[in-house]
Amino acid sequence: MPRRLSAVLSPAEALPSAVTALVVDVIRATTTAAFLLDGGARELVLTAEVAQARAEARQRGALLAGERGGLPPEGFDLGNSPREVHPGRVRGRTVVMTTTNGTRAAVRAAVAAERVGLAALVNVGAAVRWAAARGGDVVLVAAGREGRAALDDAYALGALVARFRGLEPDARLDDGARLAQALFLAHPDPRPLLQSSAAAAALAQVGLAADVEVCARTDALAVLPELAAREGAALRFRPVYPKGV
Amino acid sequence: MPRRLSAVLSPAEALPSAVTALVVDVIRATTTAAFLLDGGARELVLTAEVAQARAEARQRGALLAGERGGLPPEGFDLGNSPREVHPGRVRGRTVVMTTTNGTRAAVRAAVAAERVGLAALVNVGAAVRWAAARGGDVVLVAAGREGRAALDDAYALGALVARFRGLEPDARLDDGARLAQALFLAHPDPRPLLQSSAAAAALAQVGLAADVEVCARTDALAVLPELAAREGAALRFRPVYPKGV
């Protein structure tokens, strides 16, 4: 029986259980996560709260990254911008990262699925190869925004669905997957679509509009951040480089 | 300032407050509601529970309509099929109706908005004329399915957004409205899109696949079911026939 490919567009919805989950917060957490590991960071630790991120970073001797309201909290080494990631700064380091929506989605995914990866447009091919390499149902989880479905995440879910169907034309799509795929297929160029999202508008308000173009670079990176372990309330991800299937 | 037009695709999401709400359960509750009032029913009373529907119908001397699992509960006069609605049967009558998702969405909308209408593809033009005739923010509320966003409802929300923008090009869309509109614009013919939904698949399993084609008849009806009163846990709707704006 072909596998089921579900897409949960709204962070308010319950996740179906699955073998594999891909978590998407395309503007910007999962994009930046991919850039951090591609830039040579050894591992990435996600936490939900700022205080917890500070404690984890102290304990691990790690760099501290993330945002509240789009900007880095006081004392953080990095924000949540993929443009800040320079290999010279992150290579070999552990990075502790806290973001508003992406971390929450990853925590939920880790409950619903056996294995969890972080996906964005920049690593859509790597994410799909990784997910397809093992059998069983796949769920795509959008981080969303303020408890609602977000246009940018829905679009990236659609890109993942379309690419997955390219590998496995018989995969059974749920309504969410069909909806996301239709959005993606109608907009071959991600840039104007991402630019029209509420997330892009919020970035423009804090002077980070240029991040959106980076988030739109489909297949720029070959890395997939894969959940290696839950450590208390923190999620530790390591880089993997999925081969073609 | 141009008004805000929001579309809430998932029944799990909180509704923003608005002056006007349009509730959509295109397969089939709001389609059937429009057919009932177009067919001459005097009013329509929505209830969430079957037992409550029976009590309301007894008390009001009303016809009893609705579904559980797609089929009419025992002793009901009508199911939830627009094809069952014959003017000879419903003219002048009050109809009490209970459906799984549509009623719940209408109850939520009645809390969030001052005025509530029921919209589907069959009355998309009437619904938009009614909503646009008064100022203030508008929220489009999808009933969804099993707590998740549904493809058919998202498409109908997109039809409403596109039509609304035709009247008011400056209306400010949220991410949900943009997502729904993109789905609609990519599929000018509603039939294959609705047919691919989980709701259509469920209808086919109970022998009601032919309902879907009726739900796809855009602008077939000029009626808008408008919330007249909340009466305890029941919502009473009356027919209005919005003129052009």
Interface residues (C-beta under 8 A of the other chain):
Chain A: V8 L9 S10 A12 E13 A14 R145 G147 R148 A149 A150 L151 D152 A154 D174 D175 G176 R178 L179 A182 L183 L185 A186 H187 L193 S196 S197 A198
Chain B: V8 L9 S10 A12 E13 A14 R145 G147 R148 A149 A150 L151 A154 D174 D175 G176 R178 L179 A182 L183 L185 A186 H187 L193 S196 S197 A198
